[in-house]
Amino acid sequence: MSKIKLTKVPFSGTAKQEKELRDKLATIKKMDGALMPALQAAQDIYGYLPAEVQQIISEELDISLEEIFGVATFYSQFSLNPKGNIEISICMGTACYVKGSGEVLDKFKEILKIDAGDCTADGKYGLVATRCIGCCGLAPVLTVNDKVYGKVTVSDVEKIIEENS
């Protein structure tokens, strides 16, 4: 069983976001199977599902936090951790891994001082180890938001961060 890792980045939701969520939940709670649409709406508003947001859903839908947490951690579409404004996704598929993506990931972790699945404390960078992104001929591959970088080496990492700062 994989360990669930929660962020160290403090929650920074606004009153406006909370009002928007509570307004949406007022409509959603009338539906059968309201939890999934509620989680989707919450993630659309906040970008992830921190404990504070799960608590609001629990209050509004009268569903236990345990059930909400169970669903939020079961489905890969949901994230309990914030994403960085600049999302770096490194392919760990077979072709990329064989050609050095593990070392590239390690270099990003070293420079950004975060693990895969985390974001920097300032919310600027998020780091993701992902599966095949379909560019095997360019292995190892990574994306920074929507930009694709191919044939990446460890020595390219600092330049990629600088280009996207």
DSSP file (Angstrom, degrees, kcal/mol; ACC not computed):
  #  RESIDUE AA STRUCTURE BP1 BP2  ACC     N-H-->O    O-->H-N    N-H-->O    O-->H-N    TCO  KAPPA ALPHA  PHI   PSI    X-CA   Y-CA   Z-CA
    1    1 A M              0   0    0      0, 0.0     2,-0.2     0, 0.0     0, 0.0   0.000 360.0 360.0 360.0 134.1    0.0    0.0    0.0
    2    2 A S        -     0   0    0      1,-0.1     2,-0.3     0, 0.0     0, 0.0  -0.492 360.0-117.0 -80.4 148.6    1.4    3.4   -0.9
    3    3 A K        -     0   0    0     -2,-0.2     2,-0.6     1,-0.0    -1,-0.1  -0.653  22.3-129.8 -83.9 135.7    1.9    6.1    1.7
    4    4 A I        -     0   0    0     -2,-0.3     2,-0.5     2,-0.0    -1,-0.0  -0.771  22.5-158.6 -88.5 124.0   -0.2    9.2    1.3
    5    5 A K        -     0   0    0     -2,-0.6     2,-0.3   112,-0.0    75,-0.1  -0.904   2.7-154.6-108.7 125.6    2.0   12.3    1.6
    6    6 A L        -     0   0    0     -2,-0.5    75,-0.1     1,-0.1   112,-0.0  -0.718  23.9-102.5-100.3 151.7    0.5   15.6    2.5
    7    7 A T        -     0   0    0     73,-0.3    -1,-0.1    -2,-0.3   111,-0.0  -0.199   8.1-149.7 -70.0 156.5    1.9   19.0    1.6
    8    8 A K        +     0   0    0    111,-0.2    -1,-0.1     2,-0.1    73,-0.0   0.354  68.2 109.9-101.0   0.3    3.8   21.3    3.9
    9    9 A V  S    S-     0   0    0      1,-0.1    -2,-0.1   110,-0.1     3,-0.1  -0.650  76.4-117.1 -78.6 126.0    2.5   24.3    2.0
   10   10 A P        -     0   0    0      0, 0.0     2,-0.2     0, 0.0    -2,-0.1  -0.312  30.6-102.4 -65.4 146.4    0.0   26.2    4.1
   11   11 A F        -     0   0    0      1,-0.1     0, 0.0    71,-0.0     0, 0.0  -0.456  37.5-179.3 -66.8 134.8   -3.6   26.4    2.9
   12   12 A S        +     0   0    0     -2,-0.2    -1,-0.1    -3,-0.1     2,-0.0  -0.142  18.4 153.4-132.9  40.6   -4.4   29.8    1.4
   13   13 A G        -     0   0    0      1,-0.1     2,-0.2     2,-0.0    33,-0.0  -0.332  34.1-134.2 -68.5 153.8   -8.0   29.7    0.4
   14   14 A T     >  -     0   0    0      1,-0.1     4,-2.2    -2,-0.0     5,-0.1  -0.641  19.7-114.4-106.8 164.7  -10.0   32.9    0.2
   15   15 A A  H  > S+     0   0    0     -2,-0.2     4,-2.5     1,-0.2     5,-0.2   0.863 118.6  56.1 -62.2 -36.5  -13.4   33.9    1.4
   16   16 A K  H  > S+     0   0    0      2,-0.2     4,-2.4     1,-0.2    -1,-0.2   0.915 107.4  47.7 -63.3 -43.7  -14.5   34.2   -2.2
   17   17 A Q  H  > S+     0   0    0      2,-0.2     4,-2.6     1,-0.2    -2,-0.2   0.915 111.6  50.7 -63.3 -42.7  -13.4   30.7   -3.0
   18   18 A E  H  X S+     0   0    0     -4,-2.2     4,-2.9     2,-0.2     5,-0.2   0.917 110.7  48.4 -62.7 -43.1  -15.3   29.3    0.0
   19   19 A K  H  X S+     0   0    0     -4,-2.5     4,-2.6     2,-0.2    -1,-0.2   0.925 111.2  50.7 -61.7 -44.6  -18.5   31.2   -1.0
   20   20 A E  H  X S+     0   0    0     -4,-2.4     4,-2.1     1,-0.2    -2,-0.2   0.917 112.9  46.4 -59.9 -43.6  -18.2   29.8   -4.5
   21   21 A L  H  X S+     0   0    0     -4,-2.6     4,-2.9     2,-0.2     5,-0.2   0.942 112.3  48.7 -65.4 -47.4  -17.8   26.3   -3.2
   22   22 A R  H  X S+     0   0    0     -4,-2.9     4,-1.7     1,-0.2    -2,-0.2   0.884 111.0  51.8 -62.1 -37.4  -20.6   26.5   -0.7
   23   23 A D  H  X S+     0   0    0     -4,-2.6     4,-0.9    -5,-0.2    -1,-0.2   0.922 112.6  45.0 -63.3 -44.2  -22.9   28.0   -3.4
   24   24 A K  H >X S+     0   0    0     -4,-2.1     4,-2.6     1,-0.2     3,-0.6   0.899 111.0  53.5 -66.1 -40.4  -22.0   25.1   -5.8
   25   25 A L  H 3X S+     0   0    0     -4,-2.9     4,-2.7     1,-0.2    -1,-0.2   0.829  98.8  63.6 -65.7 -31.0  -22.5   22.5   -3.0
   26   26 A A  H 3< S+     0   0    0     -4,-1.7    -1,-0.2    -5,-0.2    -2,-0.2   0.866 112.4  36.3 -60.4 -35.6  -25.9   23.9   -2.2
   27   27 A T  H X< S+     0   0    0     -4,-0.9     3,-1.1    -3,-0.6    -2,-0.2   0.890 117.2  51.5 -80.5 -44.0  -27.0   22.7   -5.7
   28   28 A I  H >< S+     0   0    0     -4,-2.6     3,-2.4     1,-0.2    -2,-0.2   0.849  95.6  68.5 -64.7 -36.2  -24.9   19.6   -5.9
   29   29 A K  T 3< S+     0   0    0     -4,-2.7    -1,-0.2     1,-0.3     5,-0.2   0.674  91.3  63.0 -64.4 -14.2  -26.1   18.2   -2.6
   30   30 A K  T <  S+     0   0    0     -3,-1.1    -1,-0.3    -4,-0.2     2,-0.2   0.611  90.0  90.0 -80.3 -12.3  -29.6   17.6   -4.1
   31   31 A M  S X  S-     0   0    0     -3,-2.4     3,-0.7    -4,-0.2     2,-0.2  -0.506  85.3-110.9 -85.5 150.5  -28.1   15.1   -6.6
   32   32 A D  T 3  S+     0   0    0      1,-0.2    -1,-0.1    -2,-0.2    -2,-0.1  -0.594 107.7  19.2 -69.8 141.7  -27.7   11.4   -6.1
   33   33 A G  T 3  S+     0   0    0     -2,-0.2     3,-0.5     1,-0.1    -1,-0.2   0.914  80.0 164.3  64.6  42.9  -24.1   10.6   -5.8
   34   34 A A    <>  +     0   0    0     -3,-0.7     4,-2.2     1,-0.2     5,-0.2   0.689  53.3  77.6 -69.6 -20.5  -23.2   14.1   -4.9
   35   35 A L  H  > S+     0   0    0      1,-0.2     4,-2.7     2,-0.2     5,-0.2   0.923  92.0  48.7 -62.7 -46.8  -19.7   13.4   -3.6
   36   36 A M  H  > S+     0   0    0     -3,-0.5     4,-2.5     1,-0.2     5,-0.2   0.953 114.4  44.5 -60.6 -50.9  -17.9   13.0   -6.9
   37   37 A P  H  > S+     0   0    0      0, 0.0     4,-2.5     0, 0.0    -1,-0.2   0.865 113.2  53.6 -60.9 -32.5  -19.3   16.2   -8.4
   38   38 A A  H  X S+     0   0    0     -4,-2.2     4,-2.5     2,-0.2    -2,-0.2   0.928 110.1  45.6 -66.2 -44.6  -18.6   18.0   -5.1
   39   39 A L  H  X S+     0   0    0     -4,-2.7     4,-2.5     2,-0.2     5,-0.2   0.897 113.2  50.5 -65.2 -40.0  -15.0   16.9   -5.1
   40   40 A Q  H  X S+     0   0    0     -4,-2.5     4,-2.1    -5,-0.2    -2,-0.2   0.921 111.9  47.3 -63.8 -43.5  -14.6   17.9   -8.8
   41   41 A A  H  X S+     0   0    0     -4,-2.5     4,-1.9    -5,-0.2    -2,-0.2   0.922 112.4  50.0 -63.5 -43.8  -16.1   21.3   -8.2
   42   42 A A  H  X S+     0   0    0     -4,-2.5     4,-2.9     1,-0.2     5,-0.4   0.914 111.1  48.1 -62.4 -43.2  -13.9   21.9   -5.1
   43   43 A Q  H  X S+     0   0    0     -4,-2.5     4,-2.4     1,-0.2    -1,-0.2   0.870 108.7  54.7 -67.9 -34.3  -10.8   20.9   -7.1
   44   44 A D  H  < S+     0   0    0     -4,-2.1    -1,-0.2    -5,-0.2    -2,-0.2   0.886 114.9  41.0 -62.0 -37.7  -11.8   23.2   -9.9
   45   45 A I  H  < S+     0   0    0     -4,-1.9    -2,-0.2    -5,-0.1    -1,-0.2   0.928 131.2  22.2 -76.9 -46.9  -12.0   26.1   -7.4
   46   46 A Y  H  < S-     0   0    0     -4,-2.9    -3,-0.2     2,-0.2    -2,-0.2   0.681  94.4-125.4 -98.7 -20.5   -9.0   25.4   -5.3
   47   47 A G  S  < S+     0   0    0     -4,-2.4     2,-0.3    -5,-0.4    -4,-0.2   0.263  87.1  25.6  90.4 -12.6   -6.8   23.3   -7.6
   48   48 A Y  S    S-     0   0    0     -6,-0.3    -2,-0.2    32,-0.1    32,-0.2  -0.938  84.6-104.1-165.2 179.9   -6.5   20.6   -5.0
   49   49 A L        +     0   0    0     30,-3.0    -6,-0.1    -2,-0.3    -7,-0.0  -0.643  38.8 178.4-122.8  74.4   -8.4   19.1   -2.0
   50   50 A P    >>  -     0   0    0      0, 0.0     4,-2.2     0, 0.0     3,-0.7  -0.219  47.0 -99.1 -68.8 166.6   -6.8   20.2    1.3
   51   51 A A  H 3> S+     0   0    0      1,-0.3     4,-2.2     2,-0.2     5,-0.1   0.849 122.7  58.7 -55.3 -37.5   -8.3   19.1    4.6
   52   52 A E  H 3> S+     0   0    0      1,-0.2     4,-1.4     2,-0.2    -1,-0.3   0.874 108.2  44.6 -62.8 -37.7  -10.0   22.5    5.0
   53   53 A V  H <> S+     0   0    0     -3,-0.7     4,-2.2     2,-0.2    -1,-0.2   0.880 110.5  53.8 -74.6 -39.4  -11.9   22.0    1.8
   54   54 A Q  H  X S+     0   0    0     -4,-2.2     4,-2.4     1,-0.2    -2,-0.2   0.865 105.8  55.4 -61.7 -34.8  -12.8   18.5    2.6
   55   55 A Q  H  X S+     0   0    0     -4,-2.2     4,-2.5     2,-0.2    -1,-0.2   0.901 106.1  50.2 -63.9 -41.9  -14.2   19.8    5.9
   56   56 A I  H  X S+     0   0    0     -4,-1.4     4,-2.7     2,-0.2     5,-0.2   0.926 111.3  48.5 -62.2 -44.6  -16.5   22.2    4.0
   57   57 A I  H  X S+     0   0    0     -4,-2.2     4,-2.6     1,-0.2     6,-0.3   0.914 110.4  52.2 -61.5 -42.9  -17.7   19.4    1.8
   58   58 A S  H  X>S+     0   0    0     -4,-2.4     4,-1.3     1,-0.2     5,-1.0   0.923 112.6  44.8 -59.0 -46.0  -18.3   17.3    4.9
   59   59 A E  H  <5S+     0   0    0     -4,-2.5    -2,-0.2     1,-0.2    -1,-0.2   0.932 117.3  43.4 -64.0 -47.0  -20.4   20.0    6.5
   60   60 A E  H  <5S+     0   0    0     -4,-2.7    -2,-0.2     1,-0.2    -1,-0.2   0.849 124.7  32.3 -72.3 -35.5  -22.4   20.9    3.4
   61   61 A L  H  <5S-     0   0    0     -4,-2.6    -1,-0.2    -5,-0.2    -2,-0.2   0.494  99.9-126.8-100.6  -4.4  -23.1   17.3    2.3
   62   62 A D  T  <5 +     0   0    0     -4,-1.3     2,-0.4    -5,-0.3    -3,-0.2   0.936  62.5 139.5  54.4  49.6  -23.3   15.7    5.7
   63   63 A I      < -     0   0    0     -5,-1.0    -1,-0.2    -6,-0.3    -2,-0.2  -0.956  57.5-104.0-120.9 141.0  -20.8   13.1    4.6
   64   64 A S     >  -     0   0    0     -2,-0.4     4,-2.1     1,-0.1     5,-0.2  -0.260  19.8-125.1 -65.8 150.0  -18.0   11.9    7.0
   65   65 A L  H  > S+     0   0    0      1,-0.2     4,-3.0     2,-0.2     5,-0.2   0.846 111.7  59.9 -60.5 -33.7  -14.4   13.2    6.4
   66   66 A E  H  > S+     0   0    0      2,-0.2     4,-2.3     1,-0.2    -1,-0.2   0.916 106.5  45.1 -62.4 -43.3  -13.3    9.5    6.3
   67   67 A E  H  > S+     0   0    0      2,-0.2     4,-2.2     1,-0.2     5,-0.2   0.918 114.5  48.6 -66.4 -43.0  -15.6    8.8    3.3
   68   68 A I  H  X S+     0   0    0     -4,-2.1     4,-2.8     1,-0.2    -2,-0.2   0.938 113.1  47.1 -61.8 -47.4  -14.5   12.0    1.5
   69   69 A F  H  X S+     0   0    0     -4,-3.0     4,-2.1     1,-0.2    -1,-0.2   0.896 110.0  54.3 -61.8 -41.2  -10.8   11.3    2.1
   70   70 A G  H  X S+     0   0    0     -4,-2.3     4,-1.1    -5,-0.2    -1,-0.2   0.912 113.2  41.1 -59.9 -44.3  -11.3    7.7    0.9
   71   71 A V  H  X S+     0   0    0     -4,-2.2     4,-1.8     2,-0.2     3,-0.3   0.913 113.6  53.3 -70.7 -42.6  -12.8    8.8   -2.4
   72   72 A A  H  < S+     0   0    0     -4,-2.8     6,-0.2     1,-0.2    -2,-0.2   0.831 114.7  41.3 -63.7 -32.2  -10.3   11.7   -2.8
   73   73 A T  H  < S+     0   0    0     -4,-2.1    -1,-0.2    -5,-0.2    -2,-0.2   0.651 110.0  58.9 -90.4 -15.6   -7.4    9.3   -2.4
   74   74 A F  H  < S+     0   0    0     -4,-1.1     2,-0.4    -3,-0.3    -2,-0.2   0.907  97.0  63.5 -77.4 -43.1   -8.9    6.5   -4.5
   75   75 A Y  S >< S-     0   0    0     -4,-1.8     3,-1.5     1,-0.1    -1,-0.1  -0.709  71.9-147.3 -91.9 129.3   -9.3    8.4   -7.7
   76   76 A S  T 3  S+     0   0    0     -2,-0.4    -1,-0.1     1,-0.3    -4,-0.0   0.649  91.4  74.1 -70.2 -14.4   -6.1    9.7   -9.4
   77   77 A Q  T 3  S+     0   0    0      2,-0.0     2,-0.3     0, 0.0    -1,-0.3   0.704  88.5  74.8 -70.4 -17.1   -7.9   12.8  -10.8
   78   78 A F    <   -     0   0    0     -3,-1.5     2,-0.4    -6,-0.2   -30,-0.1  -0.737  64.8-162.8-100.5 145.9   -7.9   14.3   -7.3
   79   79 A S        -     0   0    0     -2,-0.3   -30,-3.0     1,-0.1     4,-0.1  -0.987  17.7-165.2-127.4 135.8   -4.9   15.8   -5.5
   80   80 A L  S    S+     0   0    0     -2,-0.4   -73,-0.3   -32,-0.2   -29,-0.2   0.517  78.9  65.3 -89.7  -7.7   -4.5   16.5   -1.8
   81   81 A N  S    S-     0   0    0    -75,-0.1   -32,-0.1   -34,-0.1   -75,-0.0  -0.880  89.7-106.7-118.8 147.4   -1.5   18.7   -2.6
   82   82 A P        -     0   0    0      0, 0.0     2,-0.3     0, 0.0   -34,-0.1  -0.318  29.6-129.8 -68.0 153.5   -1.3   22.0   -4.4
   83   83 A K        -     0   0    0     43,-0.1    36,-0.1   -36,-0.1     2,-0.1  -0.763  25.7-111.2 -98.1 150.1    0.2   22.1   -7.8
   84   84 A G        -     0   0    0     -2,-0.3    40,-0.2    34,-0.2    41,-0.2  -0.404  20.3-119.0 -75.5 157.7    2.9   24.6   -8.6
   85   85 A N  S    S+     0   0    0     38,-2.3     2,-0.7     1,-0.2    40,-0.2   0.842 114.8  46.5 -62.6 -32.3    2.2   27.5  -11.0
   86   86 A I  E    S-a  125   0A   0     38,-3.1    40,-2.4    37,-0.2     2,-0.6  -0.932  86.3-160.5-111.9 105.9    5.0   26.0  -13.1
   87   87 A E  E     -a  126   0A   0     -2,-0.7    58,-2.9    38,-0.2     2,-0.6  -0.789   4.4-165.1 -96.1 116.7    4.4   22.2  -13.3
   88   88 A I  E     -aB 127 144A   0     38,-3.1    40,-3.0    -2,-0.6     2,-0.6  -0.898   7.2-173.6-102.9 115.7    7.4   20.1  -14.2
   89   89 A S  E     -aB 128 143A   0     54,-2.7    54,-2.5    -2,-0.6     2,-0.6  -0.946   5.2-162.8-115.3 118.5    6.4   16.6  -15.3
   90   90 A I  E     -aB 129 142A   0     38,-3.1    40,-2.6    -2,-0.6     2,-0.3  -0.884  20.2-125.9-106.3 124.0    9.2   14.1  -15.9
   91   91 A C  E     +a  130   0A   0     50,-2.2    40,-0.2    -2,-0.6    50,-0.1  -0.492  25.5 179.3 -69.8 128.1    8.4   11.0  -17.8
   92   92 A M        +     0   0    0     38,-3.3    39,-0.2    -2,-0.3    -1,-0.1   0.118  36.3 132.0-113.8  17.4    9.4    7.8  -16.0
   93   93 A G  S  > S-     0   0    0     37,-0.2     4,-3.2    38,-0.1     5,-0.3  -0.144  75.6 -92.7 -62.3 167.8    8.1    5.4  -18.7
   94   94 A T  H  > S+     0   0    0      1,-0.2     4,-2.7     2,-0.2     5,-0.2   0.900 122.8  46.5 -54.9 -51.8   10.4    2.7  -19.8
   95   95 A A  H  > S+     0   0    0      1,-0.2     4,-1.2     2,-0.2    -1,-0.2   0.917 118.1  42.9 -60.4 -43.9   12.1    4.4  -22.7
   96   96 A C  H  4>S+     0   0    0      2,-0.2     5,-2.2     1,-0.2    -1,-0.2   0.908 114.0  50.5 -69.3 -41.7   12.7    7.6  -20.7
   97   97 A Y  H ><5S+     0   0    0     -4,-3.2     3,-1.7     1,-0.2     5,-0.4   0.926 108.5  51.6 -63.3 -44.4   13.8    5.8  -17.6
   98   98 A V  H 3<5S+     0   0    0     -4,-2.7    -1,-0.2    -5,-0.3    -2,-0.2   0.829 110.2  51.3 -60.9 -31.5   16.3    3.6  -19.5
   99   99 A K  T 3<5S-     0   0    0     -4,-1.2    -1,-0.3    -5,-0.2    -2,-0.2   0.291 132.5 -83.2 -94.5  10.6   17.8    6.8  -21.1
  100  100 A G  T <>5S+     0   0    0     -3,-1.7     4,-1.8    -4,-0.1     3,-0.4   0.625  79.9 136.5 110.8  13.8   18.2    8.6  -17.7
  101  101 A S  H  ><S+     0   0    0     -5,-2.2     4,-2.8     1,-0.2     5,-0.2   0.818  74.7  61.7 -64.9 -27.2   15.0   10.3  -16.6
  102  102 A G  H  > S+     0   0    0     -5,-0.4     4,-2.2     2,-0.2    -1,-0.2   0.913 106.2  45.0 -61.9 -42.1   15.6    9.0  -13.1
  103  103 A E  H  > S+     0   0    0     -3,-0.4     4,-2.0     2,-0.2    -1,-0.2   0.869 111.8  52.6 -69.2 -36.9   18.8   11.0  -12.8
  104  104 A V  H  X S+     0   0    0     -4,-1.8     4,-2.2     2,-0.2    -2,-0.2   0.936 109.9  48.8 -62.7 -46.1   17.0   14.1  -14.4
  105  105 A L  H  X S+     0   0    0     -4,-2.8     4,-2.6     1,-0.2    -2,-0.2   0.922 108.9  53.3 -58.2 -45.2   14.3   13.8  -11.8
  106  106 A D  H  X S+     0   0    0     -4,-2.2     4,-2.3     1,-0.2    -1,-0.2   0.879 107.5  51.4 -59.1 -38.2   16.9   13.5   -9.0
  107  107 A K  H  X S+     0   0    0     -4,-2.0     4,-2.6     2,-0.2     5,-0.2   0.911 109.7  48.8 -67.2 -42.2   18.6   16.7  -10.2
  108  108 A F  H  X S+     0   0    0     -4,-2.2     4,-3.0     2,-0.2     5,-0.3   0.929 111.6  50.5 -60.8 -43.6   15.3   18.6  -10.2
  109  109 A K  H  X>S+     0   0    0     -4,-2.6     4,-1.4     1,-0.2     5,-0.8   0.902 111.7  48.3 -60.2 -41.7   14.6   17.4   -6.7
  110  110 A E  H  <5S+     0   0    0     -4,-2.3    -2,-0.2    -5,-0.2    -1,-0.2   0.937 116.9  40.2 -64.7 -48.0   18.1   18.5   -5.6
  111  111 A I  H  <5S+     0   0    0     -4,-2.6    -2,-0.2     1,-0.2    -1,-0.2   0.921 122.9  38.7 -70.7 -44.8   17.8   22.0   -7.1
  112  112 A L  H  <5S-     0   0    0     -4,-3.0    -1,-0.2    -5,-0.2    -2,-0.2   0.649  99.6-135.1 -81.7 -14.6   14.1   22.7   -6.1
  113  113 A K  T  <5 +     0   0    0     -4,-1.4     2,-0.3    -5,-0.3    -3,-0.2   0.875  67.5 105.8  60.2  41.0   14.5   21.0   -2.7
  114  114 A I      < -     0   0    0     -5,-0.8    -1,-0.2    -6,-0.2     2,-0.2  -0.940  66.3-119.6-139.3 162.6   11.2   19.1   -3.1
  115  115 A D    >   -     0   0    0     -2,-0.3     3,-1.9     1,-0.1    12,-0.3  -0.585  47.1 -79.4 -94.8 163.6   10.2   15.5   -3.8
  116  116 A A  T 3  S+     0   0    0      1,-0.3    12,-0.2    -2,-0.2    -1,-0.1  -0.419 122.1  33.5 -59.1 137.0    8.2   14.3   -6.8
  117  117 A G  T 3  S+     0   0    0     10,-4.1    -1,-0.3     1,-0.4     2,-0.2   0.334 104.9  96.6  94.0  -5.5    4.5   15.0   -6.0
  118  118 A D    <   -     0   0    0     -3,-1.9     9,-2.4     9,-0.4    -1,-0.4  -0.571  59.8-144.5-107.5 171.8    5.4   18.2   -4.0
  119  119 A C  B     -C  126   0A   0      7,-0.2     7,-0.3    -2,-0.2  -111,-0.2  -0.963  34.1 -92.6-131.7 156.2    5.5   21.9   -4.8
  120  120 A T    >   -     0   0    0      5,-2.8     3,-2.5    -2,-0.3    -7,-0.1  -0.241  40.2-108.1 -64.2 155.4    7.9   24.5   -3.5
  121  121 A A  T 3  S+     0   0    0      1,-0.3    -1,-0.1     2,-0.1    -2,-0.0   0.783 121.0  54.0 -58.0 -28.7    6.8   26.4   -0.4
  122  122 A D  T 3  S-     0   0    0   -113,-0.1    -1,-0.3     3,-0.1    -2,-0.1   0.481 111.4-121.9 -84.6  -1.4    6.2   29.5   -2.5
  123  123 A G  S <  S+     0   0    0     -3,-2.5   -38,-2.3     2,-0.2   -37,-0.2   0.561  80.4 117.2  75.9   7.8    3.9   27.6   -4.9
  124  124 A K  S    S+     0   0    0    -40,-0.2   -38,-3.1     1,-0.2     2,-0.4   0.952  70.3  33.8 -75.2 -49.5    6.0   28.4   -7.9
  125  125 A Y  E     -a   86   0A   0    -40,-0.2    -5,-2.8   -41,-0.2     2,-0.4  -0.892  58.4-171.3-115.3 137.4    7.2   24.9   -8.9
  126  126 A G  E     -aC  87 119A   0    -40,-2.4   -38,-3.1    -2,-0.4     2,-0.5  -0.951  12.3-152.9-117.8 145.8    5.5   21.6   -8.8
  127  127 A L  E     +a   88   0A   0     -9,-2.4   -10,-4.1    -2,-0.4     2,-0.4  -0.977  14.5 179.0-125.6 125.6    7.4   18.4   -9.6
  128  128 A V  E     -a   89   0A   0    -40,-3.0   -38,-3.1    -2,-0.5     2,-0.7  -0.986  23.0-151.3-130.0 132.4    5.7   15.3  -10.9
  129  129 A A  E     +a   90   0A   0     -2,-0.4     2,-0.2   -40,-0.2   -38,-0.2  -0.920  36.2 179.6 -95.7 115.8    7.0   11.9  -11.9
  130  130 A T  E     -a   91   0A   0    -40,-2.6   -38,-3.3    -2,-0.7   -37,-0.2  -0.666  26.4-111.3-117.1 168.2    4.6   10.7  -14.6
  131  131 A R  S    S-     0   0    0     -2,-0.2    -1,-0.1     1,-0.2   -38,-0.1  -0.240  70.8 -32.7 -86.7-176.0    4.2    7.7  -16.8
  132  132 A C        -     0   0    0      1,-0.2    -1,-0.2   -41,-0.1   -38,-0.0  -0.006  46.8-171.3 -45.0 130.4    4.6    7.7  -20.6
  133  133 A I        -     0   0    0     -3,-0.1    -1,-0.2     8,-0.0     9,-0.0   0.293  50.1-104.7-108.1   7.1    3.6   11.0  -22.3
  134  134 A G  S    S+     0   0    0      1,-0.1     3,-0.1     2,-0.0    -2,-0.1   0.715  93.6 104.2  85.5  22.1    3.9    9.6  -25.8
  135  135 A C    >   +     0   0    0      1,-0.1     3,-2.5     2,-0.0     4,-0.1  -0.256  31.2 146.8-124.6  45.5    7.2   11.1  -27.0
  136  136 A C  G >   +     0   0    0      1,-0.3     3,-1.5     2,-0.2    -1,-0.1   0.774  66.1  63.9 -58.2 -30.4    9.4    8.0  -26.7
  137  137 A G  G 3  S+     0   0    0      1,-0.3    -1,-0.3    -3,-0.1    -2,-0.0   0.674 104.4  48.3 -67.1 -16.1   11.5    9.0  -29.7
  138  138 A L  G <  S-     0   0    0     -3,-2.5    13,-4.1    11,-0.0    14,-0.3   0.222  98.3-168.3-104.8  12.0   12.7   12.1  -27.7
  139  139 A A    <   +     0   0    0     -3,-1.5   -43,-0.1    11,-0.2     2,-0.1  -0.123  63.4  44.6 -56.4 143.1   13.5   10.2  -24.5
  140  140 A P  S    S+     0   0    0      0, 0.0    12,-2.2     0, 0.0     2,-0.3   0.577  86.3 175.0 -77.1 145.1   14.1   11.3  -21.9
  141  141 A V        +     0   0    0      9,-0.2   -50,-2.2    10,-0.2     2,-0.3  -0.858  13.0 171.7-119.9 147.1   11.2   13.7  -22.0
  142  142 A L  E     -BD  90 149A   0      7,-2.2     7,-3.2    -2,-0.3     2,-0.4  -0.974  18.6-141.7-144.7 161.1    9.7   16.2  -19.6
  143  143 A T  E     -BD  89 148A   0    -54,-2.5   -54,-2.7    -2,-0.3     2,-0.5  -0.950   3.1-158.3-121.4 146.5    7.1   18.9  -19.9
  144  144 A V  E >  S-BD  88 147A   0      3,-2.5     3,-2.4    -2,-0.4     2,-0.4  -0.955  77.4 -51.3-120.9 107.8    7.0   22.3  -18.2
  145  145 A N  T 3  S-     0   0    0    -58,-2.9   -56,-0.1    -2,-0.5   -59,-0.1  -0.516 125.6 -21.7  52.8-113.8    3.4   23.3  -18.2
  146  146 A D  T 3  S+     0   0    0     -2,-0.4     2,-0.4    -3,-0.1    -1,-0.3   0.439 115.3 102.6-102.0   1.5    2.6   22.7  -21.9
  147  147 A K  E <   -D  144   0A   0     -3,-2.4    -3,-2.5     2,-0.0     2,-0.4  -0.722  61.7-144.5 -90.5 132.0    6.1   22.9  -23.3
  148  148 A V  E     -D  143   0A   0     -2,-0.4     2,-0.5    -5,-0.2    -5,-0.2  -0.794  10.8-166.6 -98.7 133.8    7.9   19.6  -24.2
  149  149 A Y  E     -D  142   0A   0     -7,-3.2    -7,-2.2    -2,-0.4     2,-0.3  -0.982  11.9-166.5-117.0 127.9   11.6   19.1  -23.7
  150  150 A G        +     0   0    0     -2,-0.5   -11,-0.2    -9,-0.2    -9,-0.2  -0.787  61.4  18.6-116.6 160.2   13.2   16.1  -25.3
  151  151 A K  S    S-     0   0    0    -13,-4.1     2,-0.2    -2,-0.3    -1,-0.2   0.883  82.9-177.5  51.9  44.6   16.6   14.3  -25.0
  152  152 A V        -     0   0    0    -12,-2.2     2,-0.3   -14,-0.3    -1,-0.2  -0.484  10.0-168.0 -76.9 139.0   17.0   16.0  -21.6
  153  153 A T    >>  -     0   0    0     -2,-0.2     3,-1.7     1,-0.1     4,-0.5  -0.791  38.2-104.3-118.7 167.2   20.2   15.4  -19.7
  154  154 A V  G >4 S+     0   0    0     -2,-0.3     3,-1.2     1,-0.3     4,-0.4   0.868 121.2  59.6 -56.9 -37.4   21.1   16.2  -16.1
  155  155 A S  G 34 S+     0   0    0      1,-0.2     4,-0.4     2,-0.1    -1,-0.3   0.640  99.3  58.7 -69.8 -12.3   23.2   19.2  -17.4
  156  156 A D  G <> S+     0   0    0     -3,-1.7     4,-2.3     1,-0.1    -1,-0.2   0.645  83.3  85.2 -84.9 -16.3   20.0   20.7  -19.0
  157  157 A V  H <X S+     0   0    0     -3,-1.2     4,-2.3    -4,-0.5     5,-0.2   0.904  87.3  47.2 -60.0 -50.3   18.1   20.9  -15.7
  158  158 A E  H  > S+     0   0    0     -4,-0.4     4,-2.5     1,-0.2    -1,-0.2   0.905 113.2  50.2 -59.6 -41.1   19.4   24.3  -14.4
  159  159 A K  H  > S+     0   0    0     -4,-0.4     4,-2.6     2,-0.2    -1,-0.2   0.897 109.1  51.7 -63.6 -40.8   18.8   25.9  -17.8
  160  160 A I  H  X S+     0   0    0     -4,-2.3     4,-1.1     2,-0.2    -1,-0.2   0.910 110.7  48.1 -63.5 -42.2   15.3   24.5  -18.0
  161  161 A I  H >< S+     0   0    0     -4,-2.3     3,-0.5    -5,-0.2    -2,-0.2   0.932 112.1  49.3 -64.2 -44.7   14.5   26.0  -14.6
  162  162 A E  H >< S+     0   0    0     -4,-2.5     3,-1.3     1,-0.2    -2,-0.2   0.903 108.2  53.3 -60.7 -42.1   16.0   29.4  -15.6
  163  163 A E  H 3< S+     0   0    0     -4,-2.6    -1,-0.2     1,-0.3    -2,-0.2   0.775 115.7  41.3 -62.4 -25.7   14.0   29.4  -18.8
  164  164 A N  T <<        0   0    0     -4,-1.1    -1,-0.3    -3,-0.5    -2,-0.2  -0.037 360.0 360.0-115.6  29.3   10.8   28.9  -16.8
  165  165 A S    <         0   0    0     -3,-1.3    -1,-0.2   -40,-0.0    -2,-0.1   0.461 360.0 360.0 -99.6 360.0   11.3   31.1  -13.8
